Amino acid sequence: MQMTNSVTIYSDPLVFQVPEIISTIRQAGKIARQEEAQRPAHELDDAFSQKYEVLFCGRVTVAHKKAPPALIDECIEKFNHLRTSDDKESKESAEQKGTGGLSAGHSLLSNSKLPGCVVPTTAKGEKSNKAVTKLGGQHVPCTAQSQSLLQRWDLCDGSSNSNCSEQDSGGSLDLWRHSSASDMVQPTDMKANRTMLFTIGQSEIYLISPDTKKVAIEKSFKEISFCSQGIKHVDHFGFICRENPDTGSCHFVCYVFQCTNEALVDDIMLTLRQAFTAAAIHQNVRIQLCESCPMNCLHKLCERIEGFSPSKAKLEIQKHLSTFSNPDQASIFEDVQKMKPKNEQEENELVLSMLRQLYEEQQKLHNHNGDANLSLSGRFRLDHFKIRAKKSFTESLENILSRVSIRFSLTTWSPVAQWLEHSPCKNIILPLFIQFFKKIMFISTDYSDLDVTPKSPLAATCSDGHLGAVVEERKRTPKELQGLWRKAILQQILLLRMEKENQKLQASESDLQNKRLKLDYEEITLCLKDVTLVWEKMLSTPGRAKVKFDTEKIHVAMGQGVPRQHRGEIWKLLAEQHQLRHQLPPKQQPNDTPYKELLKQLTTQQHAILIDLGRTFPTHPYFSAQLGAGQLSLFNLLKAYSLLDQEVGYCQGLSFVAGILLLHMSEEDAFRMLKFLMYDMGLRRQYRPDMIILQIQMYQLSRLLHDYHRDLYCHFEENEISPSLYAAPWFLTMFASQFPLGFVARVFDMIFLQGSEVIFKVALSLLGSHKPLILQHENLESIVDFIKCTLPNLGLVQMEKTIIQVFDMDLSKQLQAYEVEYHVLQDEMMDSAHPMNDNQRMEKLERSNNCLRKQNSDLLEELEVQCLDLEKSRIMGLEWIALDGGVVLAPTQI
């Protein structure tokens, strides 16, 4: 394919501005190149990455880097067969032992760090360091084709190793480190969370586990040799890549994944194809400059003569040409004379163009300094240095130990050997055996019993060596050695315990730091110490989930403020109080599927969720890192709810509600509170796909403005401004997308206390308190811009006044009346637009009647539930009442 170049020519009537424009363009290009060079490679990958949620099925060791299209289907069949065989063996072993434990020959166990893989466990539930047992007779009878593809790792010969470098292993060196060399088929555990975020960057592919918040697999495009989609299983795909385990052998592994549907697999395959093509073009086109590059010399020359006069620039160019050979100088001089330049400026331009041609030809034959390191991206360069440093340190240590001659007799150490053989800490202590033995034999030798009296002053002090006479070492008795070993083992156990405690302290410190990071916002209503004590007393009440607190006391405490550090627990307390007094009918309650079980499934809403992750609180430090801990937790929460509520799924704006909850509590607690807000508080109605409830809310807000602020309502009508232009984000995000977090937290406080009616109160209070400023704007653009940009930047005093006003407002009756009014108007509009005959009118009345019957039945269920609650409360009250001398003692209110 032939490349064509085009030139765009501009003219400027002011000639003296042309050099300034050219200089500015050059300076801007230089700054852009410097910034791009300083920017880490992984940030470039993240900026252009595509993300998909997939299910990690497993991995298979293959014989070659290429494979037929049927490989994915064969891998899936082998995964299913191994899982079936394992289930049978587990059942047989459980029947034989009667304990229900796993069989000793469990072939799928893999002590991998990758989440979702089966990990062998001990009786105490800890990870075992034993290698995976051999598959043995559990293999599927392979066809001739599959037998040539699938092989064991130990069959890789040395010839294949010579083509595999350690740097090709990418970031996944530690993923399967403890796997057995005899395993070639490794499916993941069906009971574990196998979902991954499959991310395609500019030069690499990496899978992030939303469960562990870590990168599980990381492969550069250079390592991947094959990508394919399943033929029978069209919702599966996989790729083959080269891996180098610690054993030094090189082998190829096929990773297999599953998607929600075939369309998503097609999208992934198309994205992979485009990414590989773009990476190949970028690799060929990109010019890498080192200090000795010919083009680098030309760039330096251009920088030196920039801004010079033509005569001065000509002298600088002549100095540069003096470094050339005589034939090159003569050639350039003859070519310039043939062109017959009119002035020095034109002559300089001709010389520079010829130098460029000459340097471009030399650049094609030039070899860069350190190409091996330049070819690695930012992520892999660090891993490459780690591997080299580790290998160098290991080789040096082995060389040192090989030079040390340690005389060691097993018979002398038989008590220690027997004790170690039966010790439960054998796997922990044995790796330290040689190190400690060297220490006690050569460093900790006791010289107290030796005769080391000094010789005569006249005797030579260096006759036996550079440091004087060599003292013979005293041999230790077996009891002394056994005592030293016992002491070393106890110290090692103590050290391990201290390390575990240190890890716990570090985790606790990390949690505290993470909590401070989440709650890094300015509080609106400062909570006094006395109010904090009131909240802490309610939170510390035993069995508080079944205790009904005094409603008036909660309202008073809420008006005085909420301590930021206890806000999440207070929201849970308010939710418990609401559920004790207003229990949902069974038909309206959500499914009781555990949160962790929902995380194991794939969602069809992943595309919309992944797009909104970067748009949700982009400036907050907890959510700003792309696919960091905050964004992954938010993805988990939104995904779980989309699977729980199939009718709503995911709606734009819901991410801000979930984000506010995550800032104040853990993922599982945030999921429970999100369910409470959506179902118990009725917020899910406005997120339905038809958005009818949101339209009703916009009409209700317009009617409230008409009743409470008539002049503002008329001003909006004159400029044709409907509430949907400015208030829709307020309702969908609970003011979180535009207002400060401190104000939004107070709004959530009142929503948990009073329900969704609070959104109308806050909106009406904000518009009413800024009515004079809004009336000053006289066109649609300025009014909407003021409401969206200026109104959220309120002062703390004005925000607190708004919160105080909301506590004193009651709009429940008006909102119910406006909702009925909206439906009546809609029916009238439908009747006037489409006249109906008698049959159609009859069908419509029947539908309305059925809807009213359903609503009536729902209301009857709620009434029965309320009656039962009242009866229970009355019975409990009677049980608490006691008579003492004719005086009725009522229970004290909490």
Protein Blocks (a to p, Z undefined) as FASTA:
>chain_A
ZZdddddddddfblmlmmmmmmmmmmmmmmmmmmmmmpcfklmmmmmcccdddddfbdcd
dfbfbdcfklmmmmmmmmmmmmmmmmmmmmmmmmmnonopacfklckbccdfbehiacdd
dfkopacfbdcddfkjmbccddfklmmmpccfklpcfklmmmpcfklnmjmlmmmmmpcf
kbcbdcddfkbcfbdcddddfkbccdddfklopafbdcdfklpgbdcddfklmmbccddd
ddddfkopacddddddddfblklmmmmmmmmmmmmmmmmmmmmmpccddfklmklmmmmm
mmmmgoiafklmmmmmmmmmmmpcfklmmmmmmmmmmnopablklmmmmmmmmmmmmmmm
mmmmpccehklmmmpcfklmmmmmmmmmmmmmmmmmmmmmmmpccdddfklmmmmmmmmm
mpcklmmmmmmmmmmmmmmmmmmpcfklpccbdcdfkbcfklnomnopadddddddfklm
mmmmmmmmmmmmmmmmmmmmmmmmmmmmmmmmmmmmmmmccdfbdcdfklmmmmmmmmmp
ghklmcccdfklmmmmmmnopcfklmmmmmmmmmmmmmmmmccdfklpccfbdfklmmmp
ccfklmmmmmmmmmgoklbmklmpghilklmmmmmmmmmmmmmmmmnopaehjlmmmmmm
mmmmcfklmmmmmmmmmmmnopmmmmpmnlmmmmmmmmmmmmmmmmmmmmlmmmmmmnop
afklmmmmmmmnnomlmmcfklmmmmmmmmmmnojmlmmmmmmmmmmmmmmmmmmpccfk
lmmmmmmmmmmmccfklmmmmmmmmmmpccklmmmmmmmmmmmmmmmmmmmmmccdfklm
mmmmmmmmmmmmmmmmmmmmmmmmmmmmmmmmmmmmmmmpcceehiacddddZZ
